[in-house]
Structure formats: structure tokens, C-alpha cells
Amino acid sequence: MLAVEAAMRAYAPRFDGDVGLWGLTGLLHDLDYERYPNLEDLEDGHPRSALRELEARGYPPELVRAVASHADFLGVSRDSPMEKTLFAVDELSGFILAVAYVRPEKLQGMTPKSVKKKLKQPSFAAAVNRDELVHGAEELGVDFDEHLTIVIAALAERQDELMPAGSDGSTS
């Protein structure tokens, strides 16, 4: 979620968006995922629980709608630049971090070419839908290489936070 926050903050000025609101949207968009990962659970599945919580706590409606629209299966259209950006950077941020974990220099010096090379390897981060990554950039109206450059740069600025020293990408 920190990576998505960084990417959202990087994109906000491009669309005259509120950097704080965009960053918060990225930070909170998956707040219920670890507890309620079952997307098919119509009561508590992700992101339904998060949407209820965000509404109950009085978060801005545009933030709540962006969180809803990032989940295609909810059928909420992506209309605003913030909604389109959240969808476009969500999975891509995780994929870029996965690429960084297998590189000695991590995010530093990463190029769109190195990310696209990994995209061509179906076994690498196999759960990531490659078509969605490309579609997200298209929906946003940004060339895919430019999109990769923006997100890589945003994550590289926060490498120490996203990839602490000694981190190997595994979870305990």
C-alpha cells in the first residue's frame, strides 16, 4: 500500500489532483485485504469491508469511490483521473517491487525495458495479469513506457522505506 501511495502521489500533479488525497487513497485502498481477501464474499470480501469502514469514518466520497472502482468485479466505472490512476498503479507497483527484489541494485537504475523483460516471463509473478497492467495505462491515457518510468521513479524515491536494508522480499 505504501508503494501505491507513492505512485498516486507522483501522478496527482499531472492531473491537477490533491497530492494528499491521492496519496491517502493509495494508502487505504487495500486496508481490508489481509483480513478479508475473499473477493467473492459479498458481505466482508475485499474491498466491501473497507468501503463500509471508509464511509463510516467520513472519508471523502471521491476516495471511497476510487477504492470501489479499483475492483472491476464491483462494476463501478472508473471516471475520474484519480480512479483511473489507482487502477493503473495498483498491480503495477507490486510487480515493479517484485522485479526490484531480484535485482542487485533494486529500484535504482531500473528502466521500463527491465520491467517489460520480466512481464514477458509468465512464471515471474505469475498471478499478475499482464493485460490489466497495459490496460490501466491505456485507460489513463499514458504511454506504457512513460507509465513505467513514472511509477519506477516514485518507488525509487522511497526505496529505503519500501525495501529496507536486508529485505529479500519474503514475508514471515
N, C-alpha and C positions, 0 to 999 in steps of 0.2 A: 504494500500500500504506500510505503514511502517512495518507491520508485515511480508509481503512478502519480503521486503528489508532485514530485519533481518535474515530470513530463507535463503535467497540467499547468504548473506554474510557468514553465517555459513557453507554452503555447498561448497563454492568456493574452499577452500584449499583442500578439499577431492578430487577434480578433477583437481587440479593444475590450477584453474581459477583465473583470476584477481578479487580480492575481490571488488575493486571499481566498475568495470564494471558490475559484477554480482549484486552488491547492487543497482546500478543505474537502471539496467534492472528491478529488482523487484519493485523499487520505481515508475518507469514510466509506467509499463506495462498496467495499467488501467487508464491512465491520462485522457482519454476522457469518461469514463464510466458514470459519473454523468450527463454529458451534452448530451451524445448520447448513452443511454442504449439499444436502439432498435437494437438487433443483426441482424435483418432481413433487415434493411435499407442498401441497397447496396452502397449508397453514403457516408452517415455520420454515420452509425451504428458502434458501438464498435467492434473491435479496428481499423476500417478503418481510421477514422479521426486521431487517434493517430499515425498510421503508416505514414500518409502523413506529419503530423507535425514533427515527429522524422526525417524523411528523409529530409524534407525542412531545418531543423536546423543542418543537418550534423552529426547526431548521428552515431556511428559505425554500419556498416551493420549487425554485429552479434547481436547487441542489437535489431535492427529493426526486424530481422528475428525471434528472440526469442519471441518478442511480437506477431508477426504474428502466430507463431506456437502454442502459448498457446490457441488459439481459434480453436478448432477442425473443426468448420464449414467452416473455410477458406481453409482447405485442404492442409496446409503447414506442411510437415513432421517435426517431431522432431528428429534431427540428432545429435546435439552436446550435451554434458553434460549440458551446460547452458540452452538450450531449454528444455531438459527433466526435469531439476530441477525446472524451472519456472512453468511448468505444474504441477509437483508433489507437490509443496508447496503452490500454489495459493489458491485453495479452502480449503486446509487443514489448512492453517494459520487462516483463518476466522473461521473455525469450532473449532479449539483449543481455540481461543479467546471467542467464544460463550460458550464453556464449562467453561472457566475461570470465566466468568461473573456470573455463577450460583454456584460458589464455594466460600466459605468464605475466603480461603487463595489465591484465584485467581490462578495465574500460579505457585506460589511457591508450591513445593511438588507434582505437577501434574505428573502422571505416564501414560504410554501408556494404562494401564488397565482402568484408569478412562475415557480416551478418547474413548476407544473401547466400554465401557459400554454405553456411550451416542450415539455412532454410531448405536447401536442395538435398540435405541428408535426412530422409524420412525417419531414421532411427534416432536422430538427435531431437530431444524434447518432443517426442512423438505425439504427445497429447495436444500440442499446439496446432490449431487449424491454420494452415498457411494461407488459405484463401481468405479467411477473415482478416488476417493482417494486411493483406493487399487491399481488400475491400474497405477496410477502415480508412486507409489513406485516400482512396478514391472518393469515398463519401465525404471526407473532409476537404477534398479539392486540392490535395497536396501531392506532388510527385513523390513516389515511394522512396527514392534515394534521399530526397530532401527531408522527408518524414523521418527516415532512419537517422539522418545527420542531427536533426533537432533533438530527438529522443536520446541518442547516444550522448550528445553534449550535455543534456540536462542531467543524465545519470552520472556522467563522468565528474561533473561539478560536485556531486555528493558521494563520490566513491568511498571515502572513508566511513561514511555513515551506512551506506548500502552494503559494503563489502569490508567489514572490519578486518584488521590485520589478523592473519592466522585463520581466516574464514575459508573454508573449502567448498562452500555451497551445500554441505549436508546439513540436515536438521537432526536434532536429538529428540 
